[in-house]
């Protein structure tokens, strides 16, 4: 169970870091114990009542395992016969469990239109599309080809020409180090670009160009073309997503109920 505790610990402590350490450790121990019990019961049931696993079913999973070894610079073929057999047994167990859980969830119905609409009404805020802006920029990179002074002098010249009435788009072609799409980055949302860039561009108004500003990449002048406010997506836009979320909830419930039945029948002894 120690391995399960350490597997759960980082996520658990992140969520419950405000709990008393003693209480938190006791809760973590309890959750780890339940996880181990459930895993053992599911594996036992799958092994005792599931049909045998054929070689053809194991081969694709074994081939994927070999690829993983190769990607890590290890040779699967150099493993001992005992290790190979252990890996094969683990894969067979995983296939049995997957087949069992598929059987448990086999008769789950499709969510009704009414249940989808009700869920949407109760959780609309989850389906809000974030604010979007369409922005372009002139950038002078600071790297091994251009030092900070050279980059700043160039972007300063661009800003002076912009102040003098030269069209922004013409300056992109003339000055930028990244002229793809005329410097147009398209529509972006917060979190897509570096923080120093977003701190400036999301404060601009449509048609407004920024002053010179610095990011970790170099110097920029940005121009905002359009702003789309955050909006709640329509039911039709998210119907498929909600249907899958509801089905996943029903799958989890079906598995939980199945495991509870296994627990009721099992004799669980503390070691």
Order of alpha helices (4+ residues) and beta strands (2+ residues): alpha-alpha-alpha-alpha-alpha-beta-beta-alpha-alpha-beta-alpha-beta-beta-beta-alpha
